[in-house]
Amino acid sequence: MSLKKQYLKSKPVCKVTFKLSKEEAKSAEKVRLVGDFNEWDLNTPPMKKLKDGSFSSTVALQKDNQYQFRYLLNDKEWQNDWHADAYVPSPVSLDENSVLSV
């Protein structure tokens, strides 16, 4: 897992690239990036699957904010990003959510 942050000089926006390796995705066929930035929409389009079996998605987020998120593997298994900036208890389960600060 990795998070790459690219701050734009012309706008108060940070482009964040989320990447999940094949091993981290547990060889999933489909991975969705779900979080505050897409209102936890379970039908959000899947991340792009790369030739090496990893998954990637880039999202433009407003600076000076924190966003909670998780990965949804094959629409049934939740996974955190262990390179997140922090973790907080989920308000809907006993799990934790990953937190991204931009």
C-alpha positions in Angstrom: 0.0 0.0 0.0 1.2 3.4 -0.6 -0.2 7.0 -0.7 1.4 9.6 -2.9 0.4 13.2 -2.3 0.9 15.9 -4.9 0.0 19.4 -3.9 -1.1 21.7 -6.7 0.4 25.2 -6.7 -2.6 26.8 -8.6 -5.4 25.4 -6.4 -6.0 24.4 -2.7 -6.1 20.8 -3.9 -3.9 17.7 -3.3 -3.9 14.9 -5.8 -3.6 11.7 -3.8 -2.7 8.4 -5.5 -3.8 5.3 -3.6 -2.0 2.1 -4.5 -2.7 -1.4 -3.3 -0.3 -4.2 -4.3 -1.5 -7.6 -5.6 -0.4 -9.2 -2.3 -2.1 -6.6 -0.2 -5.3 -6.9 -2.3 -5.1 -10.7 -1.6 -5.4 -11.3 -5.4 -8.8 -9.6 -5.5 -10.5 -9.2 -8.9 -12.0 -5.8 -7.9 -11.0 -3.2 -5.3 -13.1 -0.1 -4.4 -11.7 3.0 -2.6 -14.4 4.0 -0.3 -14.4 7.0 2.2 -15.5 10.4 3.2 -14.5 11.8 -0.2 -17.2 9.7 -2.0 -19.7 9.6 0.9 -18.8 5.9 1.6 -20.5 4.9 -1.7 -20.2 1.1 -2.0 -21.0 1.4 -5.7 -18.1 3.8 -6.5 -16.2 2.7 -9.6 -13.5 0.2 -8.9 -9.8 1.2 -8.7 -7.8 0.6 -11.9 -6.2 -2.9 -12.0 -2.6 -2.7 -13.3 -0.8 -5.3 -15.3 1.2 -6.5 -12.2 -2.1 -7.2 -10.3 -2.0 -4.1 -8.1 -4.7 -1.5 -8.0 -4.4 2.3 -8.3 -6.7 5.3 -8.1 -6.0 9.1 -7.9 -8.4 11.4 -6.1 -8.3 15.3 -6.0 -8.9 16.4 -2.4 -9.3 19.8 -0.7 -6.2 20.7 1.3 -6.2 21.2 5.1 -8.6 18.4 5.7 -8.7 14.8 7.0 -10.5 12.0 5.2 -11.4 8.6 6.5 -11.3 5.7 4.0 -10.9 1.9 3.5 -10.5 -0.5 0.6 -13.3 -2.9 -0.2 -12.0 -6.1 -1.8 -14.4 -8.0 -4.1 -17.3 -6.1 -2.5 -17.1 -8.1 0.7 -13.8 -7.7 2.6 -12.6 -4.4 4.1 -8.9 -3.6 4.3 -7.1 -0.6 5.8 -4.1 1.2 4.3 -1.2 0.6 6.7 0.6 3.7 5.3 -2.2 6.0 6.4 -1.5 9.1 8.5 -3.7 7.8 11.4 -6.4 5.4 12.3 -9.7 6.0 14.1 -12.5 3.8 15.3 -15.2 3.3 12.8 -18.6 4.6 13.8 -20.4 1.6 12.2 -18.2 -1.4 13.2 -15.6 -2.6 15.6 -12.9 -1.9 13.0 -10.7 1.1 12.4 -10.8 3.4 9.5 -7.6 4.7 7.8 -7.1 8.5 7.9 -5.5 10.7 5.3 -4.4 14.2 6.1 -3.8 16.6 3.3 
